[in-house]
């Protein structure tokens, strides 16, 4: 016998909440249509042409994001080698199934001269992308996004997981990402010339209330 979602009360309630609060979730649209979607207060990304919902960041996520962005901002104030931008849309062309891709990484960095003045959307591959993972995004960050960032030639990709208290660093070599181990409590970036991330401060941000 064919059964529908309405035969399962819990799933029906979840569907009702999603449809009410995230009206664009699951829609298949082009990049141009995505930019025209009405703001319903939810955070979205476009993954291979499908509108996907991103969870609102919790306090651990925010602590880690702010610490990384702060370290980069302080360094760039003294050494203006580029620009750091938190939570900006990045358009990355089309995915394996032909749909458009628009991600909103937690942090991106572009070297000087690569970012058009006044840009509200980045339409070129950044030099560095940072994703702060959550339970619901971990698989996308480690698989789908990693593959797309690699394919688009983004030279470094950092994944920080506050829940597991881990940091993973990938660097592009010969067109493929290779995991790079930090040197003690510092990770020396190639994407951000001369910059080294202080990992001890990131670990403190995991526990900061």
N, C-alpha and C positions, 0 to 999 in steps of 0.2 A: 504493500500500500504506500502510495506517495504521501510524504508528510512535509509540511511547511514549517517555517519558523514559528508560526502562531501556535503550533502544537506544543511548544516548549515555553512556558511562561517566563522563565528567567531570561532566555535569549530574546524574547519579544520585548521585555522591559529594556534590555540593553539597546536593542534596535531603536526603540522609541526615543531613548535619551540621545543616541548618536544622531538620529534624524532631526531631532529638535535643536540640538546644540551645535552640531557640525553639519550644516546643510550641504556643504560641498564635498564632504567625504565620499570617496569612491567614484566620483565623476571622472569620465575620460575627456580631457580637453587638450587643446594645443597651448603652447606657451602664451600666445597672444590672448587666448580666452582666459587663461589662468590669471593674467594681470588684470583682467576686467571683472573678476569675481567680487561680489559684494562682501565687504568686511563683516563677518558674523562673530568676531571676537575670538575665533579659534586660530591656532597656529598650524599652517599647512606647508607641505612641500609637494612638488610634482615629480613623481617617480615613474619614468617611462610612460608618460602621458596620463597617469592616474593620480588624482588628488588624494594625498595621504595626510593623516592628522599627526602632528607632533605633540607630545605631551607637554604641558606647562612645566617649566623647570621648578624643582623643589629647592630648599635652602642649601643642600649640599651641592647641587648642580651650580647654583648661583655663586657659592663660595669659590668653587674651582674655576669657573668661568672668569670671575672678577680677578682672581689671583693671576691667572695666565695673561689676561688682557693688561693688567697693571704692570706686570714685569716687562711685557713687550713695549707698553707705552712709555715707561720710564727710560728704557734703553733707547727707544727711537727719538725721544726728546733730546738726548745727548748725541745720538748718532742717527741723523735723519736719512736712513738708507731705504725708507719705504713707509707704508701706511698699514696700520692694524685696524680692522673693522669687525666689530661683533655683530652677529645676527643680521647679515645682509644677504639678500637673494643672490644666488650665483647660478647663472644659466649655463648648462654644460652640453648643449647640443641635443642629440637624440640618443636614446638607449638602444639595447639589443633588439627590441621589438618595434623600433621605429617611433616610439613616443618621445615627446620632449622631456627634458630633465631640468628641474629647477630645485636646487637644494638651498637650505638656509643654515649653513654651518654656524657653530657657536663662535668661532673666531676665524678670520682669514687675514693673510698678509700678502701684500703686493709690493714688489720692489719699486723704487722711485722711477717715475716716468711711465709706469704701466697702467696706472689708474686714471681714467679720464676725470677731469675736474667736475665736481657736482654730481657724480654718478650715484644713482639710487639703486641700480642693479648692476652687478658685475657680469659681463658677458665674455670674459676671457678667463682661462684657467688661472687661479691664484698661484702664488709660489708656495704657500703653506695653507693647509686647512687643519683646524682643530675641532674635534667632536667630543663633547662630554656625554658619555653613554649613560643610558638608563636601562632599566629592566626591559622596557618595551622597545627600545631602539638598538639594543646591543647587537642583534643579528644583522640589522640593516647597516650599522656602522662598520661591522667587521667583514661583511660579505658584499652586499649590494653597493654601498657607498665606496668602499675600498676599491672594488673593481672599476667603478666609474671614475673615481679620482685617478687611479692608475692609468686607465685608458686615455684620459684627457691630459696626461703628462704633468700632473701636479707634483712638484719635486719632493715635498714632504707632507706626511699625513700623521697627525698625532691623535691617539684615542686615549682619553682619560676616563676611567670608570670609578666614580666616587664610592659606589656601593661595594665593589670588590677591592677598592683602594689599589688600583693598578694603573700603570701608564705604559702605553705601547707606542713605539716610534717607528714609522716606515719611511724609507728613503728610496727614491726612484733610481734604479741602476739598470742601464741597458733596456729601458722600457718596462721594467717590472719592479714592484715594491719588494724591498729587502728589509727585514726587521733589524733595527740598529740598537745595540745595548748602550745605555748611558755610561758615562765615566763617573762612577761613584754617585754623588748627589748633584751632578750637573749633566745636562744634555746639550752638547754643542750643536747648534743648528747650522746647516749649510744653506737652507732657504733664506734665513735672516742673517746676512753677513755679520760675523763677529758676536752674535748673541748666543748666550748659554742659559737655558732654563734652570732655575734653582728648584730642584726636585724636593728638597727638604721643606720649602715653603708650600709646595703643592700638597705634600703629605699633611702639613699642619692644617691646610684648608679642608682636608677630608673630615677633620674632627672639630672644626670651628662651628660654634652654635650661633 
